[in-house]
Amino acid sequence: MITAQPSPSLDDLVTQLAQQAAALAEAQARSAQLASHQDPVRWRDASLVWPLFTSSLMKKKG
């Protein structure tokens, strides 16, 4: 029988995907709020333009 141990575990993967989804949702909500006020800051704030790359989720774990 063939077996496999996924690395990271599936539970870790689900947690990571949920955190990424939350980061995207937060950035989208903030961007929509700024857009409704026609605030150009939303295009200069890296955390809104590239939310996954600027979040703590992308930092390497020791």
PANUZA-373604 format. One record per residue: residue in one letter; x negated, y, z of N, C-alpha, C in turn. Coordinates in steps of 0.05 Angstrom, whole numbers, plus 5000, padded with zeros to 4 digits. Layout:
R res n.east n.north n.up ca.east ca.north ca.up c.east c.north c.up
R   A      X       Y    Z       X        Y     Z      X       Y    Z
...
This chain:
R res n.east n.north n.up ca.east ca.north ca.up c.east c.north c.up
R   M   4983    4977 5000    5000     5000  5000   4982    5025 5000
R   I   4990    5044 4985    4976     5069  4983   4987    5089 5004
R   T   4970    5101 5020    4979     5121  5039   4962    5146 5036
R   A   4973    5167 5046    4958     5193  5044   4964    5210 5068
R   Q   4945    5226 5076    4947     5245  5097   4944    5272 5085
R   P   4965    5287 5081    4962     5313  5069   4947    5332 5088
R   S   4930    5348 5076    4916     5368  5092   4919    5395 5079
R   P   4931    5414 5090    4943     5415  5117   4968    5397 5118
R   S   4977    5391 5142    5001     5374  5145   5025    5388 5133
R   L   5045    5373 5127    5069     5384  5115   5082    5404 5134
R   D   5081    5399 5160    5092     5419  5180   5077    5445 5178
R   D   5050    5444 5176    5035     5468  5173   5041    5483 5147
R   L   5045    5467 5126    5052     5479  5100   5079    5494 5102
R   V   5099    5481 5114    5125     5493  5117   5123    5519 5133
R   T   5107    5518 5155    5103     5542  5171   5090    5565 5155
R   Q   5070    5558 5140    5056     5578  5124   5074    5590 5102
R   L   5090    5573 5089    5109     5583  5069   5130    5601 5081
R   A   5139    5594 5105    5159     5611  5119   5147    5638 5126
R   Q   5122    5638 5135    5109     5664  5142   5105    5681 5117
R   Q   5098    5668 5094    5095     5683  5069   5121    5695 5060
R   A   5143    5679 5063    5169     5689  5055   5177    5713 5073
R   A   5171    5711 5098    5178     5733  5116   5162    5758 5109
R   A   5136    5755 5102    5120     5778  5095   5130    5791 5069
R   L   5138    5774 5050    5150     5785  5025   5176    5799 5030
R   A   5193    5788 5047    5219     5800  5053   5215    5827 5067
R   E   5196    5828 5086    5191     5853  5100   5181    5874 5082
R   A   5162    5867 5064    5151     5887  5045   5173    5896 5025
R   Q   5190    5878 5017    5211     5886  4998   5231    5905 5012
R   A   5238    5899 5037    5257     5916  5051   5245    5944 5055
R   R   5219    5945 5062    5206     5971  5067   5204    5986 5040
R   S   5197    5972 5019    5195     5985  4993   5222    5996 4984
R   A   5244    5980 4988    5270     5989  4981   5279    6014 4997
R   Q   5271    6014 5022    5278     6037  5039   5263    6062 5028
R   L   5238    6059 5022    5223     6082  5011   5233    6090 4984
R   A   5241    6071 4968    5252     6077  4941   5278    6093 4943
R   S   5294    6086 4963    5320     6100  4966   5316    6130 4973
R   H   5293    6136 4984    5286     6164  4991   5267    6176 4970
R   Q   5262    6161 4949    5244     6169  4927   5217    6177 4938
R   D   5207    6161 4957    5181     6166  4969   5159    6152 4953
R   P   5141    6167 4941    5120     6154  4925   5099    6139 4941
R   V   5100    6140 4967    5081     6125  4984   5083    6095 4978
R   R   5106    6086 4970    5108     6057  4965   5090    6046 4944
R   W   5080    6063 4926    5061     6055  4905   5033    6057 4914
R   R   5028    6071 4937    5000     6074  4947   4994    6057 4971
R   D   5015    6044 4982    5011     6027  5005   5006    5998 4996
R   A   4981    5990 5000    4973     5963  4990   4990    5941 5003
R   S   4998    5945 5027    5014     5924  5041   5042    5921 5028
R   L   5050    5941 5013    5076     5939  4998   5072    5929 4970
R   V   5050    5936 4958    5045     5929  4930   5035    5899 4929
R   W   5018    5891 4947    5007     5864  4948   5011    5853 4976
R   P   5035    5847 4985    5040     5840  5012   5026    5814 5021
R   L   5024    5795 5004    5011     5770  5012   4981    5772 5014
R   F   4969    5789 4998    4940     5791  4998   4930    5809 5021
R   T   4947    5827 5030    4939     5845  5052   4948    5836 5079
R   S   4964    5814 5080    4973     5805  5106   4953    5788 5120
R   S   4957    5783 5145    4939     5766  5161   4941    5737 5152
R   L   4961    5730 5136    4964     5703  5127   4941    5694 5109
R   M   4928    5713 5095    4907     5706  5076   4880    5704 5090
R   K   4877    5712 5114    4851     5712  5128   4844    5683 5134
R   K   4819    5677 5130    4808     5650  5136   4810    5645 5166
R   K   4818    5621 5172    4819     5613  5200   4792    5600 5207
R   G   4781    5608 5230    4755     5599  5239   4752    5571 5241
